[in-house]
């Protein structure tokens, strides 16, 4: 029971933090909740399918199916987060100035909502599929179905409470600063997901370059602890990252920041251009 509780609690926190950030970033924007709800629903359906085919997924591609699956989901999430931040650089000021009217910007708004819905779906799909596979492993090791169910439900409730607290902590930030805060969080979140994507590829021996450990901080802050898991989700913290993970982390960080600044400067130049 304890094993199921900890596994579900950990995975719900990871997905819940991402959903909380996305919800806070779109607070008050008309139509955003529908897209995010659709993303959550799609992720749940995908995780349920992963649960049905848990054994087949684990054994696929010479036993590397789970690593490839996780890496693919994370790569999509990184692209969508980068897309959203670039979009925010072009339209964030208008949203911050008039959240109530933001939903009327259909051409721009819906594009951003689609990106965030995909991110939410990817988060729920990834964590949900990992829950299914981990619980499947516990079940075949001899745990009773009742203990598995009780532990899973307890972990789900505790993880949901932490996720709700995260959301309400973010929405206390004044609207004029909220987009800047959430955009910063999303940059680090994307960089962390990119590093995790590389980690899965290295676990499956698909990427082998720069696989040496860059540092070992497990004695100070294990990434399996509660604080470690939260930092793992928010900024990509890993207590024993490979050199390739560190390199990809900073490349992703710099690339998104530069692309965001470029989009922001383009918007500013358009705003100051003389009307024809």
C-alpha positions in Angstrom: 0.0 0.0 0.0 2.8 2.5 0.9 4.6 1.8 -2.4 1.4 2.6 -4.4 0.7 5.7 -2.3 4.2 7.1 -2.9 4.2 6.3 -6.6 0.9 7.9 -7.3 1.6 10.9 -5.0 4.9 11.6 -6.8 3.4 11.3 -10.3 0.3 13.4 -9.4 2.5 16.1 -8.0 4.5 16.3 -11.2 1.5 16.4 -13.5 -0.4 18.7 -11.1 2.4 21.3 -10.9 2.4 21.6 -14.7 -1.4 21.9 -14.8 -1.3 24.4 -12.0 1.2 26.6 -13.9 -0.9 26.4 -17.1 -4.1 27.3 -15.2 -2.5 30.2 -13.5 -1.0 31.5 -16.8 -4.4 31.6 -18.4 -6.4 32.8 -15.4 -9.4 34.9 -16.5 -8.8 34.3 -20.3 -12.1 33.2 -21.9 -12.1 29.7 -23.3 -8.8 28.6 -21.7 -10.4 26.3 -19.2 -12.2 24.3 -22.0 -9.0 23.7 -23.8 -7.1 22.7 -20.7 -9.9 20.4 -19.6 -9.8 18.8 -23.0 -6.0 18.3 -22.6 -6.5 16.7 -19.2 -9.2 14.4 -20.7 -7.0 13.4 -23.6 -4.1 12.7 -21.2 -6.3 10.5 -19.0 -7.6 8.5 -22.0 -4.0 8.0 -23.2 -2.9 6.9 -19.8 -5.8 4.5 -19.6 -4.7 3.0 -23.0 -1.1 2.7 -21.7 -2.5 0.9 -18.6 -4.3 -1.6 -20.9 -1.2 -2.3 -22.9 1.3 -1.9 -20.1 3.2 -5.1 -20.7 3.3 -4.6 -24.5 4.6 -1.1 -24.0 7.3 -2.2 -21.6 8.5 -4.9 -24.0 8.3 -3.0 -27.2 11.4 -2.1 -29.3 13.6 -4.7 -27.6 12.6 -3.6 -24.2 13.1 0.1 -24.8 9.4 1.0 -25.5 8.8 2.9 -22.3 11.9 5.1 -22.7 11.0 5.9 -26.3 7.4 6.7 -25.3 8.4 9.0 -22.5 11.1 10.7 -24.6 8.5 11.4 -27.4 5.9 12.8 -25.0 8.5 15.1 -23.4 9.8 16.3 -26.8 6.3 17.3 -27.8 5.8 19.1 -24.4 9.0 21.1 -24.8 8.0 22.3 -28.3 4.6 23.3 -27.1 5.9 25.2 -24.1 8.4 27.0 -26.3 5.6 27.9 -28.7 3.5 29.3 -25.9 6.3 31.5 -24.5 7.0 32.9 -27.9 3.3 33.6 -28.4 3.1 35.3 -24.9 6.0 37.5 -25.8 3.9 38.8 -28.8 0.5 39.0 -27.0 1.1 39.0 -23.3 0.8 42.7 -22.7 -2.6 42.8 -24.3 -3.7 39.9 -22.2 -2.4 41.5 -19.0 -4.1 44.8 -19.8 -7.5 43.3 -20.5 -8.0 39.7 -19.4 -11.7 39.8 -19.8 -11.5 40.6 -23.5 -8.6 38.3 -24.2 -10.8 35.5 -25.4 -12.0 37.6 -28.3 -8.5 37.3 -29.9 -9.5 34.1 -31.5 -6.7 33.9 -34.1 -4.0 34.3 -31.5 -5.6 33.1 -28.4 -6.8 29.7 -29.7 -3.3 29.0 -31.0 -1.8 29.4 -27.5 -4.6 27.4 -26.0 -3.9 24.5 -28.3 -0.3 24.5 -27.3 -1.1 24.5 -23.6 -3.7 21.8 -24.0 -1.1 19.6 -25.7 1.3 20.3 -22.8 -1.4 19.4 -20.2 -2.3 16.3 -22.2 1.4 15.3 -22.4 1.9 15.8 -18.7 -1.1 13.7 -17.7 -0.3 11.1 -20.3 3.3 10.7 -19.2 2.7 10.6 -15.5 -0.5 8.5 -15.9 1.3 5.9 -18.0 4.1 5.8 -15.5 1.6 5.2 -12.7 0.0 2.4 -14.7 3.3 0.7 -15.4 4.7 1.1 -11.8 1.4 -0.2 -10.3 1.4 -3.1 -12.7 4.9 -4.0 -11.5 3.8 -3.8 -7.8 0.7 -5.9 -8.6 2.7 -8.7 -10.3 5.2 -8.7 -7.4 2.5 -9.9 -5.0 0.6 -6.9 -3.7 -3.1 -7.4 -3.2 -5.5 -5.4 -5.5 -7.2 -3.8 -2.5 -3.9 -2.5 -1.0 -3.0 -1.2 -4.4 -6.3 0.6 -4.8 -6.2 2.1 -1.3 -2.7 3.3 -1.7 -3.3 4.7 -5.1 -6.4 6.7 -4.0 -4.5 8.1 -1.0 -1.6 9.2 -3.2 -4.1 10.7 -5.7 -5.8 12.8 -2.9 -2.5 14.0 -1.4 -1.1 14.9 -4.8 -4.2 16.8 -5.7 -4.0 18.8 -2.5 -0.5 19.9 -3.2 -1.4 20.8 -6.8 -4.3 22.9 -5.7 -2.1 24.7 -3.2 0.4 25.4 -6.0 -2.3 26.9 -8.2 -3.7 29.2 -5.5 -0.2 30.3 -4.6 0.4 31.4 -8.1 -2.9 33.2 -8.6 -2.2 35.4 -5.6 0.4 37.1 -7.8 -1.0 40.4 -9.3 -2.2 40.0 -12.9 0.3 42.5 -14.2 3.1 40.3 -12.9 1.5 36.9 -13.4 2.5 36.4 -17.1 6.1 37.3 -16.4 6.3 34.8 -13.5 4.5 31.9 -15.3 6.6 32.6 -18.5 9.8 32.3 -16.4 8.5 29.0 -14.8 7.6 27.7 -18.3 11.1 28.4 -19.6 12.7 26.3 -16.8 10.0 23.7 -17.1 10.7 23.3 -20.8 14.5 23.1 -20.2 14.0 20.4 -17.5 11.7 18.4 -19.7 14.3 18.5 -22.5 16.9 17.2 -20.2 14.6 14.5 -19.0 13.9 13.5 -22.6 17.6 13.0 -23.2 17.8 11.0 -19.9 15.2 8.6 -21.2 17.0 8.2 -24.5 20.3 7.5 -22.6 18.5 5.0 -20.4 17.4 3.1 -23.5 21.0 3.4 -24.9 19.6 5.2 -27.9 21.8 8.3 -27.1 25.2 7.3 -25.8 27.3 10.5 -26.2 28.3 12.5 -23.1 26.7 9.9 -20.8 29.1 10.5 -17.9 27.7 11.9 -14.7 28.2 15.7 -14.5 27.9 15.8 -10.7 26.4 13.9 -7.8 24.3 15.9 -5.3 22.3 12.9 -4.0 23.8 13.2 -0.6 22.6 16.8 -0.2 19.2 16.6 -2.0 18.1 13.3 -3.5 15.7 13.8 -6.5 13.5 11.1 -5.0 12.6 13.3 -2.0 9.5 15.5 -1.9 11.5 18.7 -2.4 13.7 16.9 -5.0 10.6 15.8 -7.0 9.1 19.3 -6.9 12.4 20.8 -8.2 12.6 18.0 -10.7 9.3 19.1 -12.2 9.7 22.8 -11.9 13.3 23.3 -13.0 14.5 19.8 -14.1 16.6 19.1 -11.1 18.4 15.7 -11.1 20.9 14.7 -8.5 23.1 12.8 -11.0 22.6 14.4 -14.5 24.6 13.2 -17.4 26.8 15.7 -19.3 24.5 15.6 -22.2 21.5 16.4 -20.0 23.2 19.5 -18.7 24.2 20.6 -22.2 20.7 20.1 -23.6 19.2 21.9 -20.5 21.2 25.1 -21.1 20.8 25.0 -24.9 17.0 24.7 -24.5 17.0 27.5 -21.9 19.1 29.9 -24.0 17.1 29.0 -27.2 13.7 29.8 -25.7 14.9 33.0 -24.0 16.4 34.3 -27.3 13.4 33.3 -29.3 11.1 35.0 -26.8 13.2 38.2 -26.8 13.2 38.2 -30.6 9.4 37.8 -30.7 9.0 40.6 -28.1 11.3 43.0 -30.0 9.4 42.2 -33.2 6.1 43.1 -31.5 7.6 46.3 -30.1 8.9 47.4 -33.5 5.4 46.7 -35.1 3.8 48.7 -32.3 6.0 51.7 -33.1 5.8 51.4 -36.8 4.0 54.4 -38.5 0.6 53.6 -39.8 0.2 53.5 -43.6 
